């Protein structure tokens, strides 16, 4: 699992609320978390992904993660949803 898979995923979400929603619905197949995000902000996402056995990948910066999601602002976390294929 790497950022290229996130970039090419047909369905992805960014941000804590949307990522948590996809994890809780059972739709997230992979979760990405920025290393420079505040731990208190992404803690629930990390715990939920670990509890559900969803692969978790750390990315160096929020800017890098945002760019991989196709947005112009940083993202603290993101998820590939569904099949996640290109």
N, C-alpha and C positions, 0 to 999 in steps of 0.2 A: 504494500500500500504506500503510495507516494503522492506528491502534489499533482503529478501529471494525471493520475486517475481522477483527482478532484476537478482539475481543469476540464477534462473531457467528459465528465459525468453528465448524463442527460438531465438528471434531477438532483439538485443540491440546495441546501439552505445555509444561511449564515446568521450568526448571532445566537446569544444564549437562549432566548425564548423559543425560537424556531427549532434550534438543535434539540433542546429538551423535549419539545413537542414530538419531534420525529422519533427520538429514542423511546419515549413513553408509548407511542403508537406502535412500536415495533417496526417502523419503516426505515430506520437508519441502519445502513450496512457498514459504515465506517465513520469515525468521528475524528476531527482534527482540532487541536487546541494550540494556540499561540503561546510560546514560552514566556513572552513578555506581558501576557495578560495578567491582571490581578487574580491571585489564587481565590480570593473570596468571590470573584465574579464567575469564574469557570468551575469552581469546586463541585457544584451540583451536576454539571455536565460530565465531569470526569467520573464522579461516583456512579451516576446512572449508567454510563457506558460500561464501566467495570462490572457493575452488578448484572447487567444484561449480557455480558460477554461480547460486547461489540468492539472490534479492533479500534485502538486509540493510537493516533499518531501525533507527535508534537512537532510543531513548525517553529522556526526561529523567531519570527516577528509577526505581529498583527498585520503589518503592511503587506508582507509576503502572502499571508493567508487570504487577506482581502483581494489581492490581485489574482490569486488562484481561483477565487470565487467569481471573478469578473466584476468586482465592484471597486470604486475609486477610493474607498475609505478602508481602514483597517478592520479586521474581524477577529474577535477574541476566540471564536470557535465556529466550526462548520461541520456539516454532515453530508455524506452521500446517501441518497434515499433510493429505495427500490433496488432495481438491478444495478444502477450506477454505471452501467456500461456506456461506451461512446457510441 
